[in-house]
Amino acid sequence: YGHWVDQSLAQGYIPTELVKPDLRMEIEILGERVAARLQSEPPFDPQARRMRM
């Protein structure tokens, strides 16, 4: 979980021929399939709305 961006994050491998903007897919986490999407830009809070510690 990315506390600064308030969303769950995961990393994985996707063959380049399948990559397209906002690709939607399912991934398996601890034996359960969950919806996921490719995020081509890094998660970022440009206005720094989240409190810094």
Distance bins in CASP14 RR format, pairs under 12 A and 6 or more apart:
PFRMAT RR
TARGET T0000
AUTHOR 0000-0000-0000
RMODE 2
METHOD distances of the structure
MODEL  1
1 7 1 0 0 1 0 0 0 0 0 0 0
1 8 1 0 1 0 0 0 0 0 0 0 0
1 9 1 0 0 1 0 0 0 0 0 0 0
1 10 0 0 0 0 0 1 0 0 0 0 0
1 43 0 0 0 0 0 1 0 0 0 0 0
2 8 1 0 0 1 0 0 0 0 0 0 0
2 9 1 0 1 0 0 0 0 0 0 0 0
2 10 0 0 0 0 0 1 0 0 0 0 0
2 42 0 0 0 0 0 1 0 0 0 0 0
2 43 1 0 0 1 0 0 0 0 0 0 0
2 44 0 0 0 0 0 1 0 0 0 0 0
2 45 0 0 0 0 0 1 0 0 0 0 0
2 50 0 0 0 0 1 0 0 0 0 0 0
3 9 0 0 0 0 0 1 0 0 0 0 0
3 43 0 0 0 0 0 1 0 0 0 0 0
3 45 0 0 0 0 0 1 0 0 0 0 0
3 50 1 0 0 1 0 0 0 0 0 0 0
3 51 0 0 0 0 0 1 0 0 0 0 0
3 52 0 0 0 0 0 1 0 0 0 0 0
3 53 0 0 0 0 1 0 0 0 0 0 0
4 42 0 0 0 0 0 1 0 0 0 0 0
4 43 1 0 0 1 0 0 0 0 0 0 0
4 44 0 0 0 0 1 0 0 0 0 0 0
4 45 1 0 0 1 0 0 0 0 0 0 0
4 46 0 0 0 0 0 1 0 0 0 0 0
4 48 0 0 0 0 1 0 0 0 0 0 0
4 49 0 0 0 0 1 0 0 0 0 0 0
4 50 1 0 1 0 0 0 0 0 0 0 0
4 51 0 0 0 0 1 0 0 0 0 0 0
4 52 0 0 0 0 1 0 0 0 0 0 0
4 53 0 0 0 0 1 0 0 0 0 0 0
5 39 0 0 0 0 1 0 0 0 0 0 0
5 41 0 0 0 0 0 1 0 0 0 0 0
5 42 0 0 0 0 1 0 0 0 0 0 0
5 43 1 1 0 0 0 0 0 0 0 0 0
5 44 1 0 0 1 0 0 0 0 0 0 0
5 45 1 0 0 1 0 0 0 0 0 0 0
5 46 0 0 0 0 0 1 0 0 0 0 0
5 48 0 0 0 0 0 1 0 0 0 0 0
5 49 0 0 0 0 0 1 0 0 0 0 0
5 50 1 0 0 1 0 0 0 0 0 0 0
6 43 0 0 0 0 1 0 0 0 0 0 0
6 44 0 0 0 0 0 1 0 0 0 0 0
6 45 0 0 0 0 1 0 0 0 0 0 0
6 49 0 0 0 0 1 0 0 0 0 0 0
6 50 1 0 0 1 0 0 0 0 0 0 0
6 51 0 0 0 0 0 1 0 0 0 0 0
7 36 0 0 0 0 0 1 0 0 0 0 0
7 37 0 0 0 0 0 1 0 0 0 0 0
7 39 0 0 0 0 1 0 0 0 0 0 0
7 43 1 0 0 1 0 0 0 0 0 0 0
7 44 0 0 0 0 0 1 0 0 0 0 0
7 45 0 0 0 0 0 1 0 0 0 0 0
7 50 0 0 0 0 0 1 0 0 0 0 0
8 27 0 0 0 0 0 1 0 0 0 0 0
8 29 0 0 0 0 1 0 0 0 0 0 0
8 34 0 0 0 0 1 0 0 0 0 0 0
8 35 0 0 0 0 0 1 0 0 0 0 0
8 36 0 0 0 0 1 0 0 0 0 0 0
8 37 0 0 0 0 0 1 0 0 0 0 0
8 39 0 0 0 0 0 1 0 0 0 0 0
8 43 0 0 0 0 0 1 0 0 0 0 0
9 27 0 0 0 0 0 1 0 0 0 0 0
9 29 0 0 0 0 0 1 0 0 0 0 0
9 36 0 0 0 0 0 1 0 0 0 0 0
9 37 0 0 0 0 0 1 0 0 0 0 0
9 39 0 0 0 0 1 0 0 0 0 0 0
9 42 0 0 0 0 1 0 0 0 0 0 0
9 43 1 0 0 1 0 0 0 0 0 0 0
10 25 0 0 0 0 0 1 0 0 0 0 0
10 26 0 0 0 0 0 1 0 0 0 0 0
10 27 1 0 0 1 0 0 0 0 0 0 0
10 28 0 0 0 0 0 1 0 0 0 0 0
10 29 1 0 0 1 0 0 0 0 0 0 0
10 30 0 0 0 0 0 1 0 0 0 0 0
10 34 0 0 0 0 1 0 0 0 0 0 0
10 35 0 0 0 0 0 1 0 0 0 0 0
10 36 1 0 0 1 0 0 0 0 0 0 0
10 37 0 0 0 0 0 1 0 0 0 0 0
10 38 0 0 0 0 0 1 0 0 0 0 0
10 39 0 0 0 0 1 0 0 0 0 0 0
10 43 0 0 0 0 0 1 0 0 0 0 0
11 27 0 0 0 0 0 1 0 0 0 0 0
11 36 0 0 0 0 0 1 0 0 0 0 0
11 38 0 0 0 0 0 1 0 0 0 0 0
11 39 0 0 0 0 0 1 0 0 0 0 0
11 42 0 0 0 0 0 1 0 0 0 0 0
11 43 0 0 0 0 0 1 0 0 0 0 0
12 19 0 0 0 0 0 1 0 0 0 0 0
12 25 0 0 0 0 0 1 0 0 0 0 0
12 27 0 0 0 0 1 0 0 0 0 0 0
12 28 0 0 0 0 0 1 0 0 0 0 0
12 29 0 0 0 0 0 1 0 0 0 0 0
12 36 0 0 0 0 1 0 0 0 0 0 0
12 38 0 0 0 0 1 0 0 0 0 0 0
12 39 0 0 0 0 0 1 0 0 0 0 0
13 19 0 0 0 0 0 1 0 0 0 0 0
13 27 0 0 0 0 0 1 0 0 0 0 0
13 38 0 0 0 0 0 1 0 0 0 0 0
14 20 0 0 0 0 1 0 0 0 0 0 0
14 23 1 0 0 1 0 0 0 0 0 0 0
14 24 0 0 0 0 0 1 0 0 0 0 0
14 25 1 0 0 1 0 0 0 0 0 0 0
14 27 0 0 0 0 0 1 0 0 0 0 0
14 36 0 0 0 0 0 1 0 0 0 0 0
14 37 0 0 0 0 0 1 0 0 0 0 0
14 38 1 0 0 1 0 0 0 0 0 0 0
14 39 0 0 0 0 0 1 0 0 0 0 0
14 40 0 0 0 0 0 1 0 0 0 0 0
15 23 0 0 0 0 0 1 0 0 0 0 0
15 25 0 0 0 0 0 1 0 0 0 0 0
16 23 0 0 0 0 0 1 0 0 0 0 0
16 38 0 0 0 0 0 1 0 0 0 0 0
17 23 0 0 0 0 0 1 0 0 0 0 0
18 24 0 0 0 0 0 1 0 0 0 0 0
18 25 0 0 0 0 1 0 0 0 0 0 0
18 38 0 0 0 0 1 0 0 0 0 0 0
19 25 0 0 0 0 0 1 0 0 0 0 0
19 37 0 0 0 0 0 1 0 0 0 0 0
19 38 1 0 0 1 0 0 0 0 0 0 0
19 39 0 0 0 0 0 1 0 0 0 0 0
19 40 0 0 0 0 1 0 0 0 0 0 0
20 37 0 0 0 0 0 1 0 0 0 0 0
20 38 1 0 0 1 0 0 0 0 0 0 0
20 40 0 0 0 0 1 0 0 0 0 0 0
21 37 0 0 0 0 1 0 0 0 0 0 0
21 38 1 0 0 1 0 0 0 0 0 0 0
21 39 0 0 0 0 1 0 0 0 0 0 0
21 40 1 0 1 0 0 0 0 0 0 0 0
21 41 0 0 0 0 1 0 0 0 0 0 0
22 36 0 0 0 0 0 1 0 0 0 0 0
22 37 1 0 1 0 0 0 0 0 0 0 0
22 38 1 0 0 1 0 0 0 0 0 0 0
22 39 0 0 0 0 1 0 0 0 0 0 0
22 40 1 0 0 1 0 0 0 0 0 0 0
22 41 0 0 0 0 0 1 0 0 0 0 0
23 35 0 0 0 0 0 1 0 0 0 0 0
23 36 0 0 0 0 1 0 0 0 0 0 0
23 37 1 0 0 1 0 0 0 0 0 0 0
23 38 1 1 0 0 0 0 0 0 0 0 0
23 39 0 0 0 0 1 0 0 0 0 0 0
23 40 0 0 0 0 1 0 0 0 0 0 0
24 34 0 0 0 0 0 1 0 0 0 0 0
24 35 1 0 0 1 0 0 0 0 0 0 0
24 36 1 0 0 1 0 0 0 0 0 0 0
24 37 1 0 1 0 0 0 0 0 0 0 0
24 38 0 0 0 0 1 0 0 0 0 0 0
24 39 0 0 0 0 0 1 0 0 0 0 0
25 33 0 0 0 0 1 0 0 0 0 0 0
25 34 0 0 0 0 1 0 0 0 0 0 0
25 35 1 0 0 1 0 0 0 0 0 0 0
25 36 1 0 1 0 0 0 0 0 0 0 0
25 37 1 0 0 1 0 0 0 0 0 0 0
25 38 1 0 0 1 0 0 0 0 0 0 0
25 39 0 0 0 0 0 1 0 0 0 0 0
26 32 0 0 0 0 1 0 0 0 0 0 0
26 33 1 0 1 0 0 0 0 0 0 0 0
26 34 1 0 0 1 0 0 0 0 0 0 0
26 35 1 0 0 1 0 0 0 0 0 0 0
26 36 1 0 0 1 0 0 0 0 0 0 0
26 37 0 0 0 0 0 1 0 0 0 0 0
27 33 1 0 0 1 0 0 0 0 0 0 0
27 34 1 0 0 1 0 0 0 0 0 0 0
27 35 0 0 0 0 1 0 0 0 0 0 0
27 36 1 0 1 0 0 0 0 0 0 0 0
27 37 0 0 0 0 0 1 0 0 0 0 0
27 38 0 0 0 0 0 1 0 0 0 0 0
28 34 1 0 0 1 0 0 0 0 0 0 0
28 35 0 0 0 0 0 1 0 0 0 0 0
28 36 0 0 0 0 1 0 0 0 0 0 0
29 35 0 0 0 0 0 1 0 0 0 0 0
29 36 0 0 0 0 1 0 0 0 0 0 0
43 50 0 0 0 0 0 1 0 0 0 0 0
44 50 0 0 0 0 0 1 0 0 0 0 0
45 51 0 0 0 0 0 1 0 0 0 0 0
45 52 0 0 0 0 1 0 0 0 0 0 0
END
